[in-house]
Amino acid sequence: MNKKFYEIFNYSSLIVVLGVLILMLTKAVPVEWFVYLASFAIILIIIRIFLRIKISLQTRKKTQE
């Protein structure tokens, strides 16, 4: 995985989570969707954290070589 892809994914996932939060706060979506939207946002954040750890480990490994 390259760092460029991670940076694009990182910022786009933050924008998506912010969009979901705004939709929920303004109640632009039905209340029944809140659980699904919140679950999607949490999963996206977990993937983001996992990728951050993976990129950090790859970078550290390259600098040690």
N, CA, C and O atoms as CSV, one atom per row, in Angstrom:
chain,resi,resn,atom,element,x,y,z
A,1,MET,N,N,0.857,-1.173,0.000
A,1,MET,CA,C,0.000,0.000,0.000
A,1,MET,C,C,0.902,1.234,0.000
A,1,MET,O,O,1.860,1.317,0.768
A,2,ASN,N,N,0.589,2.162,-0.848
A,2,ASN,CA,C,1.416,3.356,-0.879
A,2,ASN,C,C,0.814,4.474,-0.026
A,2,ASN,O,O,-0.371,4.472,0.308
A,3,LYS,N,N,1.665,5.407,0.302
A,3,LYS,CA,C,1.275,6.475,1.210
A,3,LYS,C,C,0.273,7.429,0.563
A,3,LYS,O,O,-0.570,7.999,1.256
A,4,LYS,N,N,0.353,7.606,-0.739
A,4,LYS,CA,C,-0.567,8.499,-1.451
A,4,LYS,C,C,-2.008,7.999,-1.322
A,4,LYS,O,O,-2.923,8.780,-1.061
A,5,PHE,N,N,-2.199,6.691,-1.507
A,5,PHE,CA,C,-3.545,6.115,-1.363
A,5,PHE,C,C,-4.055,6.320,0.056
A,5,PHE,O,O,-5.221,6.656,0.260
A,6,TYR,N,N,-3.180,6.118,1.033
A,6,TYR,CA,C,-3.604,6.285,2.415
A,6,TYR,C,C,-4.026,7.723,2.691
A,6,TYR,O,O,-5.030,7.951,3.365
A,7,GLU,N,N,-3.285,8.679,2.186
A,7,GLU,CA,C,-3.635,10.078,2.435
A,7,GLU,C,C,-4.988,10.422,1.819
A,7,GLU,O,O,-5.794,11.118,2.437
A,8,ILE,N,N,-5.238,9.940,0.608
A,8,ILE,CA,C,-6.534,10.183,-0.032
A,8,ILE,C,C,-7.643,9.520,0.769
A,8,ILE,O,O,-8.677,10.136,1.026
A,9,PHE,N,N,-7.436,8.268,1.167
A,9,PHE,CA,C,-8.439,7.564,1.957
A,9,PHE,C,C,-8.658,8.229,3.310
A,9,PHE,O,O,-9.791,8.325,3.781
A,10,ASN,N,N,-7.589,8.684,3.928
A,10,ASN,CA,C,-7.652,9.305,5.241
A,10,ASN,C,C,-8.554,10.538,5.210
A,10,ASN,O,O,-9.491,10.649,6.001
A,11,TYR,N,N,-8.270,11.449,4.303
A,11,TYR,CA,C,-9.046,12.684,4.254
A,11,TYR,C,C,-10.468,12.453,3.757
A,11,TYR,O,O,-11.404,13.086,4.245
A,12,SER,N,N,-10.639,11.560,2.799
A,12,SER,CA,C,-11.987,11.300,2.307
A,12,SER,C,C,-12.845,10.610,3.367
A,12,SER,O,O,-14.046,10.865,3.446
A,13,SER,N,N,-12.248,9.744,4.177
A,13,SER,CA,C,-13.026,9.086,5.224
A,13,SER,C,C,-13.448,10.092,6.297
A,13,SER,O,O,-14.548,9.997,6.842
A,14,LEU,N,N,-12.581,11.046,6.594
A,14,LEU,CA,C,-12.964,12.089,7.553
A,14,LEU,C,C,-14.113,12.939,7.019
A,14,LEU,O,O,-15.009,13.319,7.773
A,15,ILE,N,N,-14.089,13.237,5.725
A,15,ILE,CA,C,-15.172,14.016,5.118
A,15,ILE,C,C,-16.472,13.226,5.149
A,15,ILE,O,O,-17.530,13.786,5.433
A,16,VAL,N,N,-16.403,11.933,4.860
A,16,VAL,CA,C,-17.609,11.099,4.878
A,16,VAL,C,C,-18.189,11.018,6.290
A,16,VAL,O,O,-19.400,11.144,6.469
A,17,VAL,N,N,-17.337,10.811,7.289
A,17,VAL,CA,C,-17.816,10.734,8.674
A,17,VAL,C,C,-18.430,12.069,9.099
A,17,VAL,O,O,-19.456,12.094,9.778
A,18,LEU,N,N,-17.808,13.166,8.705
A,18,LEU,CA,C,-18.368,14.479,9.013
A,18,LEU,C,C,-19.721,14.659,8.332
A,18,LEU,O,O,-20.652,15.202,8.927
A,19,GLY,N,N,-19.828,14.202,7.082
A,19,GLY,CA,C,-21.103,14.273,6.364
A,19,GLY,C,C,-22.188,13.457,7.050
A,19,GLY,O,O,-23.329,13.904,7.163
A,20,VAL,N,N,-21.836,12.271,7.503
A,20,VAL,CA,C,-22.799,11.423,8.217
A,20,VAL,C,C,-23.245,12.098,9.511
A,20,VAL,O,O,-24.426,12.080,9.859
A,21,LEU,N,N,-22.293,12.687,10.212
A,21,LEU,CA,C,-22.618,13.390,11.447
A,21,LEU,C,C,-23.562,14.559,11.193
A,21,LEU,O,O,-24.516,14.761,11.944
A,22,ILE,N,N,-23.305,15.319,10.149
A,22,ILE,CA,C,-24.177,16.446,9.812
A,22,ILE,C,C,-25.565,15.961,9.441
A,22,ILE,O,O,-26.563,16.554,9.849
A,23,LEU,N,N,-25.634,14.872,8.661
A,23,LEU,CA,C,-26.950,14.315,8.305
A,23,LEU,C,C,-27.731,13.891,9.541
A,23,LEU,O,O,-28.943,14.090,9.621
A,24,MET,N,N,-27.026,13.307,10.503
A,24,MET,CA,C,-27.704,12.852,11.716
A,24,MET,C,C,-28.119,14.027,12.600
A,24,MET,O,O,-29.212,14.020,13.166
A,25,LEU,N,N,-27.265,15.024,12.719
A,25,LEU,CA,C,-27.589,16.159,13.578
A,25,LEU,C,C,-28.719,17.021,13.026
A,25,LEU,O,O,-29.521,17.562,13.787
A,26,THR,N,N,-28.780,17.147,11.710
A,26,THR,CA,C,-29.856,17.945,11.108
A,26,THR,C,C,-31.117,17.125,10.866
A,26,THR,O,O,-32.140,17.646,10.421
A,27,LYS,N,N,-31.023,15.834,11.166
A,27,LYS,CA,C,-32.135,14.898,10.963
A,27,LYS,C,C,-32.627,14.923,9.516
A,27,LYS,O,O,-33.828,14.897,9.249
A,28,ALA,N,N,-31.663,14.973,8.588
A,28,ALA,CA,C,-31.964,14.939,7.166
A,28,ALA,C,C,-32.270,13.525,6.692
A,28,ALA,O,O,-32.777,13.333,5.587
A,29,VAL,N,N,-31.968,12.557,7.509
A,29,VAL,CA,C,-32.272,11.161,7.207
A,29,VAL,C,C,-33.231,10.649,8.287
A,29,VAL,O,O,-33.262,11.186,9.395
A,30,PRO,N,N,-33.998,9.630,7.971
A,30,PRO,CA,C,-34.898,9.090,8.991
A,30,PRO,C,C,-34.133,8.587,10.217
A,30,PRO,O,O,-33.000,8.117,10.113
A,31,VAL,N,N,-34.767,8.697,11.353
A,31,VAL,CA,C,-34.142,8.300,12.615
A,31,VAL,C,C,-33.802,6.809,12.604
A,31,VAL,O,O,-32.850,6.395,13.264
A,32,GLU,N,N,-34.549,6.013,11.881
A,32,GLU,CA,C,-34.284,4.577,11.813
A,32,GLU,C,C,-32.929,4.280,11.168
A,32,GLU,O,O,-32.373,3.205,11.392
A,33,TRP,N,N,-32.392,5.193,10.383
A,33,TRP,CA,C,-31.124,4.993,9.697
A,33,TRP,C,C,-29.945,5.328,10.583
A,33,TRP,O,O,-28.811,5.007,10.227
A,34,PHE,N,N,-30.164,5.956,11.716
A,34,PHE,CA,C,-29.071,6.436,12.564
A,34,PHE,C,C,-28.119,5.313,12.968
A,34,PHE,O,O,-26.902,5.497,12.945
A,35,VAL,N,N,-28.654,4.168,13.332
A,35,VAL,CA,C,-27.810,3.043,13.771
A,35,VAL,C,C,-26.924,2.582,12.620
A,35,VAL,O,O,-25.739,2.317,12.821
A,36,TYR,N,N,-27.478,2.486,11.429
A,36,TYR,CA,C,-26.701,2.036,10.272
A,36,TYR,C,C,-25.642,3.060,9.881
A,36,TYR,O,O,-24.508,2.700,9.564
A,37,LEU,N,N,-26.013,4.325,9.904
A,37,LEU,CA,C,-25.045,5.369,9.566
A,37,LEU,C,C,-23.935,5.458,10.605
A,37,LEU,O,O,-22.767,5.618,10.249
A,38,ALA,N,N,-24.280,5.357,11.863
A,38,ALA,CA,C,-23.270,5.398,12.920
A,38,ALA,C,C,-22.358,4.174,12.829
A,38,ALA,O,O,-21.148,4.286,13.029
A,39,SER,N,N,-22.923,3.023,12.531
A,39,SER,CA,C,-22.110,1.805,12.373
A,39,SER,C,C,-21.148,1.947,11.205
A,39,SER,O,O,-19.982,1.564,11.308
A,40,PHE,N,N,-21.625,2.491,10.103
A,40,PHE,CA,C,-20.771,2.715,8.940
A,40,PHE,C,C,-19.637,3.668,9.287
A,40,PHE,O,O,-18.490,3.427,8.910
A,41,ALA,N,N,-19.940,4.733,9.993
A,41,ALA,CA,C,-18.920,5.712,10.369
A,41,ALA,C,C,-17.886,5.094,11.308
A,41,ALA,O,O,-16.690,5.348,11.163
A,42,ILE,N,N,-18.328,4.297,12.253
A,42,ILE,CA,C,-17.401,3.653,13.191
A,42,ILE,C,C,-16.505,2.662,12.462
A,42,ILE,O,O,-15.303,2.608,12.723
A,43,ILE,N,N,-17.071,1.881,11.557
A,43,ILE,CA,C,-16.269,0.928,10.784
A,43,ILE,C,C,-15.243,1.666,9.929
A,43,ILE,O,O,-14.102,1.222,9.805
A,44,LEU,N,N,-15.645,2.783,9.345
A,44,LEU,CA,C,-14.722,3.579,8.542
A,44,LEU,C,C,-13.578,4.120,9.381
A,44,LEU,O,O,-12.433,4.136,8.928
A,45,ILE,N,N,-13.865,4.554,10.573
A,45,ILE,CA,C,-12.820,5.065,11.470
A,45,ILE,C,C,-11.885,3.931,11.900
A,45,ILE,O,O,-10.674,4.134,11.988
A,46,ILE,N,N,-12.426,2.751,12.165
A,46,ILE,CA,C,-11.589,1.605,12.547
A,46,ILE,C,C,-10.665,1.220,11.394
A,46,ILE,O,O,-9.489,0.931,11.617
A,47,ILE,N,N,-11.178,1.211,10.170
A,47,ILE,CA,C,-10.341,0.914,8.998
A,47,ILE,C,C,-9.251,1.967,8.867
A,47,ILE,O,O,-8.106,1.643,8.550
A,48,ARG,N,N,-9.599,3.222,9.109
A,48,ARG,CA,C,-8.635,4.317,9.036
A,48,ARG,C,C,-7.511,4.123,10.063
A,48,ARG,O,O,-6.338,4.322,9.746
A,49,ILE,N,N,-7.867,3.743,11.271
A,49,ILE,CA,C,-6.863,3.509,12.311
A,49,ILE,C,C,-5.972,2.327,11.943
A,49,ILE,O,O,-4.753,2.392,12.105
A,50,PHE,N,N,-6.572,1.253,11.450
A,50,PHE,CA,C,-5.800,0.082,11.045
A,50,PHE,C,C,-4.809,0.433,9.934
A,50,PHE,O,O,-3.649,0.024,9.979
A,51,LEU,N,N,-5.269,1.191,8.939
A,51,LEU,CA,C,-4.375,1.578,7.850
A,51,LEU,C,C,-3.276,2.506,8.335
A,51,LEU,O,O,-2.154,2.447,7.832
A,52,ARG,N,N,-3.576,3.360,9.299
A,52,ARG,CA,C,-2.560,4.255,9.848
A,52,ARG,C,C,-1.455,3.450,10.533
A,52,ARG,O,O,-0.272,3.746,10.367
A,53,ILE,N,N,-1.837,2.455,11.285
A,53,ILE,CA,C,-0.850,1.593,11.951
A,53,ILE,C,C,-0.013,0.857,10.913
A,53,ILE,O,O,1.206,0.760,11.048
A,54,LYS,N,N,-0.663,0.342,9.882
A,54,LYS,CA,C,0.042,-0.395,8.842
A,54,LYS,C,C,1.045,0.508,8.119
A,54,LYS,O,O,2.184,0.100,7.893
A,55,ILE,N,N,0.645,1.707,7.761
A,55,ILE,CA,C,1.549,2.646,7.084
A,55,ILE,C,C,2.702,3.032,8.005
A,55,ILE,O,O,3.844,3.132,7.558
A,56,SER,N,N,2.416,3.246,9.275
A,56,SER,CA,C,3.472,3.601,10.226
A,56,SER,C,C,4.502,2.480,10.342
A,56,SER,O,O,5.704,2.742,10.366
A,57,LEU,N,N,4.041,1.243,10.415
A,57,LEU,CA,C,4.954,0.105,10.500
A,57,LEU,C,C,5.788,-0.036,9.231
A,57,LEU,O,O,6.978,-0.340,9.302
A,58,GLN,N,N,5.170,0.183,8.071
A,58,GLN,CA,C,5.907,0.103,6.815
A,58,GLN,C,C,6.965,1.196,6.734
A,58,GLN,O,O,8.088,0.950,6.293
A,59,THR,N,N,6.610,2.389,7.154
A,59,THR,CA,C,7.561,3.501,7.134
A,59,THR,C,C,8.716,3.254,8.081
A,59,THR,O,O,9.870,3.509,7.738
A,60,ARG,N,N,8.415,2.760,9.267
A,60,ARG,CA,C,9.453,2.449,10.245
A,60,ARG,C,C,10.383,1.359,9.734
A,60,ARG,O,O,11.596,1.416,9.940
A,61,LYS,N,N,9.805,0.364,9.067
A,61,LYS,CA,C,10.608,-0.737,8.539
A,61,LYS,C,C,11.539,-0.249,7.445
A,61,LYS,O,O,12.683,-0.698,7.363
A,62,LYS,N,N,11.065,0.668,6.596
A,62,LYS,CA,C,11.897,1.196,5.519
A,62,LYS,C,C,13.031,2.043,6.071
A,62,LYS,O,O,14.140,2.014,5.537
A,63,THR,N,N,12.770,2.791,7.126
A,63,THR,CA,C,13.820,3.647,7.668
A,63,THR,C,C,14.880,2.838,8.408
A,63,THR,O,O,16.020,3.290,8.511
A,64,GLN,N,N,14.547,1.673,8.921
A,64,GLN,CA,C,15.500,0.846,9.626
A,64,GLN,C,C,16.415,0.082,8.686
A,64,GLN,O,O,17.493,-0.359,9.083
A,65,GLU,N,N,15.989,-0.074,7.444
A,65,GLU,CA,C,16.799,-0.845,6.480
A,65,GLU,C,C,17.979,-0.070,5.985
A,65,GLU,O,O,18.754,-0.576,5.174
